[in-house]
Amino acid sequence: MEHDKKYLFTSERLGFRNWELADIDKMHEINSDEKVMEFFPGIPTKEQTTEFIGRMKKQFDDKGFCYFAVDKLETNEFIGFIGLCEQTYEAEFTPCIDIGWRITSSEWNKGFATEGAKKCLQYALNELKLENIYSVTPKINTKSERIMVKIGLEKQYEFEHPLLTNNERLRTCVLYKTETQAELF
Ligand SMILES: CC(C)(COP(=O)(O)OP(=O)(O)OC[C@H]1O[C@@H](n2cnc3c(N)ncnc32)[C@H](O)[C@@H]1OP(=O)(O)O)[C@@H](O)C(=O)NCCC(=O)NCCS
């Protein structure tokens, strides 16, 4: 298919790719939407968004994955990110690789995040041969937790996020993880 050249992989309606300079302005717009950032401690500046995209590009080059830039295949329009990212903050389960998502609010409630996350998880397990994928969200972000359940992750426990200790509303987070493999005795 024509799409295949531009994208690392595709799902039925979405294409997953490395970041381009042209994404900075669009991602900044998404990050400036209070609805999108409801469960984050603040609205990122343009510099922070530029820095984030730089980090994602570097991780893609070094490791072959990142929170991928996501386009709608129908229009080639950039709609946000879904993908995999290394996490190194201090916690019992880190360092680890997590799966995460952020989509422009005009494209919510079409099932895009779940469709994309499922595909990214398959890519992580089958192509990248990663063993355990984690996912974290504030307990009050039930939409995000619902995606974790829908893609088949298993709840581990709740914990106080070390980067959110001063934020009473957000600090209690849920941890999900890919199913534990049956162990051989
Ligand atoms: C969380 C977020 C990614 C969800 O995106 P989304 O694409 O709307 O999520 P989903 O894939 O779960 O789809 C939502 C609904 O679309 C509906 N839907 C409509 N058409 C659909 C289709 N073709 N296929 C599947 N579902 C469809 C479903 O009913 C689904 O709701 P459900 O939970 O009852 O199944 C989005 O709200 C977001 O970007 N939020 C801000 C960032 C954020 O909080 N990120 C997480 C930080 S930890």
The ligand as an SDF file (V2000), in Angstrom:
LIG
                    3D

 48 50  0  0  0  0  0  0  0  0999 V2000
   -7.7550    9.2320   26.7610 C   0  0  0  0  0  0  0  0  0  0  0  0
   -7.9220    9.4600   25.2490 C   0  0  0  0  0  0  0  0  0  0  0  0
   -6.6080    9.0970   24.5420 C   0  0  0  0  0  0  0  0  0  0  0  0
   -9.0640    8.5920   24.7390 C   0  0  0  0  0  0  0  0  0  0  0  0
   -9.1450    8.6520   23.3040 O   0  0  0  0  0  0  0  0  0  0  0  0
  -10.3780    7.9760   22.4820 P   0  0  0  0  0  0  0  0  0  0  0  0
   -9.8570    7.7050   21.1080 O   0  0  0  0  0  0  0  0  0  0  0  0
  -11.5710    8.8000   22.6420 O   0  0  0  0  0  0  0  0  0  0  0  0
  -10.5340    6.6010   23.3120 O   0  0  0  0  0  0  0  0  0  0  0  0
  -11.1740    5.1880   22.9440 P   0  0  0  0  0  0  0  0  0  0  0  0
  -10.4000    4.4790   21.9090 O   0  0  0  0  0  0  0  0  0  0  0  0
  -11.3150    4.5160   24.2730 O   0  0  0  0  0  0  0  0  0  0  0  0
  -12.5800    5.5280   22.3570 O   0  0  0  0  0  0  0  0  0  0  0  0
  -13.5660    6.1310   23.1660 C   0  0  0  0  0  0  0  0  0  0  0  0
  -14.9550    5.6910   22.7720 C   0  0  0  0  0  0  0  0  0  0  0  0
  -15.1560    5.8310   21.3790 O   0  0  0  0  0  0  0  0  0  0  0  0
  -16.2830    5.0100   21.0450 C   0  0  0  0  0  0  0  0  0  0  0  0
  -16.1890    4.5770   19.6400 N   0  0  0  0  0  0  0  0  0  0  0  0
  -16.7750    5.2350   18.6180 C   0  0  0  0  0  0  0  0  0  0  0  0
  -16.4680    4.6550   17.4540 N   0  0  0  0  0  0  0  0  0  0  0  0
  -15.6860    3.5840   17.7290 C   0  0  0  0  0  0  0  0  0  0  0  0
  -15.0650    2.6020   16.9340 C   0  0  0  0  0  0  0  0  0  0  0  0
  -15.1450    2.6110   15.6070 N   0  0  0  0  0  0  0  0  0  0  0  0
  -14.3290    1.6690   17.5530 N   0  0  0  0  0  0  0  0  0  0  0  0
  -14.2020    1.6440   18.8830 C   0  0  0  0  0  0  0  0  0  0  0  0
  -14.7920    2.5600   19.7050 N   0  0  0  0  0  0  0  0  0  0  0  0
  -15.5110    3.5410   19.1250 C   0  0  0  0  0  0  0  0  0  0  0  0
  -16.2980    3.8810   22.0220 C   0  0  0  0  0  0  0  0  0  0  0  0
  -17.6010    3.8090   22.5640 O   0  0  0  0  0  0  0  0  0  0  0  0
  -15.2740    4.2560   23.0810 C   0  0  0  0  0  0  0  0  0  0  0  0
  -15.8220    4.2350   24.3700 O   0  0  0  0  0  0  0  0  0  0  0  0
  -15.8900    2.9060   25.2850 P   0  0  0  0  0  0  0  0  0  0  0  0
  -14.8490    3.1290   26.3640 O   0  0  0  0  0  0  0  0  0  0  0  0
  -17.2430    2.8950   25.7960 O   0  0  0  0  0  0  0  0  0  0  0  0
  -15.5240    1.7090   24.4600 O   0  0  0  0  0  0  0  0  0  0  0  0
   -8.2680   10.9390   24.9480 C   0  0  0  0  0  0  0  0  0  0  0  0
   -9.4000   11.2930   25.6740 O   0  0  0  0  0  0  0  0  0  0  0  0
   -7.1210   11.8820   25.2770 C   0  0  0  0  0  0  0  0  0  0  0  0
   -6.2480   12.1350   24.4630 O   0  0  0  0  0  0  0  0  0  0  0  0
   -7.1530   12.4350   26.5060 N   0  0  0  0  0  0  0  0  0  0  0  0
   -6.1570   13.3890   26.9430 C   0  0  0  0  0  0  0  0  0  0  0  0
   -4.7930   12.8050   27.1640 C   0  0  0  0  0  0  0  0  0  0  0  0
   -4.7470   11.7810   28.2680 C   0  0  0  0  0  0  0  0  0  0  0  0
   -5.4320   11.9060   29.2810 O   0  0  0  0  0  0  0  0  0  0  0  0
   -3.8880   10.7550   28.0570 N   0  0  0  0  0  0  0  0  0  0  0  0
   -3.6680    9.7350   29.0350 C   0  0  0  0  0  0  0  0  0  0  0  0
   -2.7010   10.1880   30.0350 C   0  0  0  0  0  0  0  0  0  0  0  0
   -2.2430    8.9410   31.1870 S   0  0  0  0  0  0  0  0  0  0  0  0
  1  2  1  0
  2  3  1  0
  2  4  1  0
  2 36  1  0
  4  5  1  0
  5  6  1  0
  6  7  2  0
  6  8  1  0
  6  9  1  0
  9 10  1  0
 10 11  2  0
 10 12  1  0
 10 13  1  0
 13 14  1  0
 14 15  1  0
 15 16  1  0
 15 30  1  0
 16 17  1  0
 17 18  1  0
 17 28  1  0
 18 19  1  0
 18 27  1  0
 19 20  2  0
 20 21  1  0
 21 22  1  0
 21 27  2  0
 22 23  1  0
 22 24  2  0
 24 25  1  0
 25 26  2  0
 26 27  1  0
 28 29  1  0
 28 30  1  0
 30 31  1  0
 31 32  1  0
 32 33  2  0
 32 34  1  0
 32 35  1  0
 36 37  1  0
 36 38  1  0
 38 39  2  0
 38 40  1  0
 40 41  1  0
 41 42  1  0
 42 43  1  0
 43 44  2  0
 43 45  1  0
 45 46  1  0
 46 47  1  0
 47 48  1  0
M  END
$$$$
